[in-house]
């Protein structure tokens, strides 16, 4: 039954897209994030629904959609360069089979992020894409929040729609994405046109924000706590009553402490003392190994090059004997441990060239969103006053992502690449408005000059 519901919805949108091809772009975003083929049981799992939507999105834009306003930007060129470079490193990878497996989804994520801004040429399209992205994530977040409230949480114990700890369904990844999208959620409360500002919209936003904050608790993802702290610090920039905000956040945190499980406290304690946790201890060892590795191979070893690592580290092991607890430091030998950082993921897999492109891509996005905010801040017109707050939401989401990416390997996360596409689209949209205003201004000056000459000739 569930398979039929998914297939009926997908088929309906495919039919609607014959008149509105942009709907196929939104359909692919929905499928790529939620992955209904993994939620279903048999029929939908046997159909290549993601490939169908992917082909429809590209084919529909090429054959049926309008191209006015579409531009190829510097950041799209950077992603294209990264895509080509990843293809080259995959062909020369240390572990060809594993690299080919990761390449199968990375090239689609990068290619779609390059393509996406070409379709987002109007405010309605930018807002529509942002809404579908937000609600697709919300579908997972709401279920996660409900399970957490009902007592179904725990590290690697909280099951989502699929029993698969990968992609957006990986606990730390979901925590980062959920926290990063909170600013965009509140942008819709104030400036949305698809769902106009209303008390029902505000109520839904409050509930969804609460669910987003529950994700790091339910998953016990340490990265989620860091992302919440980063979002709180960023919010201070846009808060007029900063001291009241800090006091309120502190009181809310204190009120939540009695309801948190003991396992959550124990896991969060490893942030300050990573040496006592095996997962945290290996990260530093892997990062050191990666630096040594690129010292010998500066162009990287291709996807999953971490499988070749091997190192030893010292870890304290507690032994409880009655009322006595003893700590013994033992040397642990480990191998094939993942990077646990997007920065080191890029460095180990794509070398210094890949890391430089990736970091420059995101830093340029932060700078562009800052320029857009400053340029369009204080706009009174309904048609443009949404721009600066939307740029702020995208910038805050990007910063939260980079904080989360520091401690997990999500350099190619499709949702975050879609946010990059939204940033590019917004920046391009603003450039077009400025260009149109400039042309209009020059036209008015020329018109006034001609009128002045005519009046002068008549007077003479």
N, C-alpha and C positions, 0 to 999 in steps of 0.2 A: 504493500500500500504506500509506504514511504517513497519507494522508487517511482511509483506512478505520479505522485504529487510533484516530485522534483522534475521529472521528465515533462509533465504537463506545463509547469511554469517555464522551463527552458524552451520548450517548443512554442509557447505563446509569445515569448519575447523575440524569438527568432522570426516569427511571422510579423510581429509589429515592426521589426527592424527593416522590413522591406520598404516601408515608407519613411522610417526614421533610422538610418543606418547607425547613428551614434548609440542607439540602444544596444547594439552588439558589443560596443566597447564596454558599456556598463555591465553587460552580461558576463563578459570575460573576467572583469574585476570581481564580480560576485562569485563566480566559479573558482577563480584562482585563490581567493581568500578562504571561502567557506569549504571548498572541496566536497560538494555533495556526492561525488562519485565514491568518496571514501566513507561517507555517512550511510549511504544506501547498502543494500544487502547483496543483490545479485544482478538485476537487469541493468541498472545505471552504472554499476561497476564494470560491466563488460563493454560499455560504449565510450568512445573517446570524446566525451562532452567538452573537456578543456581544449582539445585540439580543434574541435568544430567551432567553438566560440572564438578561439584565437584566429583561425582562418577567416571567420565571418567579420571580425573586427577590422582586420587588415583589408580584406577584399571589399567590404562594404565602403570603407573610406576611399579606396582607390577608384572603385567603379561608380559609386552612387552618391557619395557625400561631397559637399562643397569644400573647396580648398582655400577660399578667401581668408586672409588673415594668418595662414599657416606659415611659420618661419622655422628655419633650422638654425639653432643657436649654438653658442660656444660650448655650453654644458652638454648639449646633445652630442656635439663632436667629441667631447671628452669621454662620454659613455661609449660612443662608437669606437674610440681608440682603445678603451678598456676591454670592450667586447672582442675586438680583433686580437689584442694582446693575450687575452685569456684563451682564445682559440689556438694561438701559437704555443703557449705554455702547455696546453692540454696535449698537443701533438708531441711535446718533448717531456712529458710528465714522468716523474719517478715511478709512479704507480698507474700505468695507462688505463687499466680496467676501472679502478676506483675514480680516476679523474674523469673518464668518459661518463660515468654515472652522474657525477655532480654537474658536468657540463650540460647534460640533457635538460636540466631545468634552469641553470644559470643563464644560458644564452637567451632563453625565452623571457626571463625577467628583465634582462638588460635591453633586449630588443623592444619589448613592450614599453619600457620606460622611455626609450628614445622616440618611439612612435607616438606615445600618449599626448605630448604637448601639441602635436600637429592637429589633433582633433578638438582641443580645448580652446576654441577661438572666441567664445562669448561667455558672459557671466553665467548664463543659465547652464551651460555645459560644465564650466568649472565647478559651480555649486552642485550640479547633479552628480558629477564624479566624486566629489568630496562626501556627499550624502550617502551614496552607495558604499563607498569605502568604510565610512563610519558605521553604518547600520550592519554591514557584514561582520565587522569586528564585534559590534554590540551583541549580535546573535550569540557569539561564543562567550562574551563577557557576562551577559545576563545569566546564562546557565551556570557559569563558574561561580558567580556571586551567590546564586541560590544554593548551590551545593556547599559553599563555604559556610553560609549562615546555618544550614541544616546539619553541619558537623561532618562534612565529607572531605575536609581538606587534608593537607599533609604533603611533604616533599615527595614528588614522584608518585603520589597516591591519588591525587585529584584527577579523575578521568573526565575528559571533555566529550565532544560528539564522537570522536574516534579514539581507539585505543592505540595511539601512535604518538610517541614523544618526539615529533619532528615538525619542521616548518613553523607555522603560526601556532600550532598546537603544542609546541615545546613550552614548558612552564615559564622560563625566564623570558623567552621571546614574547609570549603573550602579555606578561607583566609590563615589559617595556613598551609595547605597542599600545596597550590599554591606557597607560599613564600619559604617553605622548599625544594621544588623540583627545584628551580632555579639553585643551584650549580650543580645538576646532568644534567640539560639541557645544561649548558656550558661545562660540561665534554664531552658530545656527540659532541659538536662543535670541540673540539680539538683532541679527541681520539676515536671517534666512528668508527666502521668498517662496520656496516650495512648501515649507511649513512655516507660516507667518508667526511672529511672536505672539504667544498666547499662554495662559496659565497652564494648559495641558502640556505644552512644549516644555515649559520651565519645570514642571513636575517630573516629566520624563527625564530631563537632563539631570535633575537632582538625584533621581534614583539610579541612573546610569553612571553618574560620577561616583556614587557610593559603591556600585558594583565594580567599577574600575579600580577603586582603592582597595577593594576586597581581594582582587586577583593576587597581588603580592603576598597577602596574608594566607589565602587558601592554598597557593602553590608553595609558600615558604621560600620564595625566590629572593635571595639577598639583593640581586640587581634591582628588583622592583622597589625596595626600600630606598636605594640610592636615587632611583628615578623620581620617586615622590619628593625626596629632599631637593633634587635639582628643579623640579617643577615649582615647588614652594619658593625657592630662591628667585626663579625667573618671574613669578607672579608679582613679587614685590615691586618690580619696575612699573607695573600698570595699576598698582593699588595706591589710592590716595591716602588712606589711613593705614599706614604700614604697621605702626605699633599695635593697633587694634587687630590687624590681620595676624601678626605674629602671636599675640596673646590668645586669640581665638584658636589658631592652629595648635598651640601648645596645650590648651585646655581640652581640645578634641582628642589629641593624642593621649593625654593622661586618662581621659574618660574611657578610651578604648583598651588601655592596658589590662584591666581585670578580665577582659573577655578573650584575650589571646591565649592560645594553648602554650604549655611549657616547651613543646618541641619548637615552636616559633622563636622563643627567646634563645634557646640553645643554638639554633641555626644562625640567627642574626648576630650572636656573640662572636661567631667566627670571622665577621667583618673586621673587628678590631684585633683579633688574634688568629690570623689565618694559619699559623703553624700547627694548630690543633685539629685542623680539618683536612682530610686527605684531598678532597676536591680543590680546596683553596691552596694547599701546599704545592700541588703539582703545577698550578698555573705559573708561578714564578719560575719553576724549573723548566717548563716548556718554553717560556719567553726567552730565557737565557739560551736554551738550545737553538731557538729560532735565530737569534742574533748571530750565534756561531755558524749556523747553517748558511745564512745569506752572506756571511763573510767569505765563504767558499763558493757559493752560487748566488751572485747578486741579482740574477734574473729570475730567481725562484725555482721551485720544483714542480709547479703545476698543482692542480687541485689534490687535496688530501695528502700533501707531502709530509704532513705530521706523522704519517704511519711509519716513517723511518726513524723516528726519534727513540732514544733510549738514554735514560739518565738515572741517577741515584740521589735521594734526598733523605734527610733525617727528620723523623716525625715522632712526637711523644705518644706513648701508648700507656693508658691508665689501666692498672690492675687493682681490683677491689677485693680485699681479703678481710671479711668481717667488718670491723670499724676502721680498718686501715686502708688507705688508698696510696698506692705507690705509682710513680711515673718513671717509665724507662724509655730512653731515647734509642730508637732502632733505625738502622739504615734500610730504606725501602728502595728497591730497584723497579722501575716502571718503564714501559715502552708503549709506543703507539697512542699517546695521549693527545687529544684535540687541543687547539690553541687557546680556547676560552677567551678570545679577544679578537675583534674584527681587525684591529690594527696589525696584530701579529699574524692573523689569518691571511691578510693581504700581503704582508711582508714575506711570509714563508711560501705562499703559493705563487704570487706574481712578482716577488722581488721588489727592489726599490722603485722601478718604473711604475708598477701597478699600485704600490702604496702611495706614491706621489700623486698619481692621477686621482685616486680615490679620495685622498684627503683634500686635494685642491677642489674636487667636485663639490664636496660638502661645505668647505669654507667659503667658496664663491657663492653658494646658495645662501649662507648666513649673511654675507655682505650684501647680496642683492635684496634680500628681504628687509634688511636694515634700511637700505636706500629707499625702497618702496614705502616703508613706514614713514620715514621723514618727509618724503615728497608729498604723500597724500594725507598726512595727519591734519586734522582740523577741517576736512571737507564737509560742507553742509548739504551738498546735493545728494539726494537719495541714490542717484546713479553711480556715485563714486565714494560715498562715505564708508562703504563696506570694505574698501580695498586695504587701508592701513591695518584694521583689526584682523583681517584675514592673513595678511603678511606676518603679523605678530604671532598668530596661531601656528602658522607653518614654521616660523623660526623657532618657536618654543618646542614644537614637536621634533624638529631636527636636533636641537640641543639635547633633549631628553633621549633621543635615539643614540646620539654619539656617546652619552654617558653610559647607557645600557650596552652599547657596542664595545665599550672598553673592556667589558668583562664577559663577553660572549661572542661566539663566532657567527655574526649575522650581517656580514659585509654585503651580501647579495640578497638580503631579505626583500621579497617582492613588494610588500606593503610600503617599506621605506623607500624603495625605488619609485613607487607610485607617488609618494610625497614629493620626491625630487621632481617628477613630472609635473605635479601641481605647482611647485615653485617656479619652474620654467614657464609654464603657461601663464601664471599671474604676472610675472615680470614682462613677458612678451606682450600681454594684453595692455599693461600700463604704458609700454613704449608706443603701442599703436595709438592709444588715446592722446598721449603727448604729441605724437607726430601729427595727428589730425587737428589738434588745437593749434599747433604751430602753423600749419598750412592755412587754417581758418584765420589766424591772426595776420599772417602776411597778406592774405586776400583782402581783409578789411583795410589794412594800411594802404594797399594798392588802390582799392576802391575810393578811399578818402582822398588819396593823392590825385586821382583822375578827376574826382568831383571838384577838388580845389582848383585844378587847372581850368576846368570848364567855367567855373564861377569867375576866375580871374580874367579869362578871355571875354566873357560876357560883359564884365564891368568895364574892361578896357574899351 
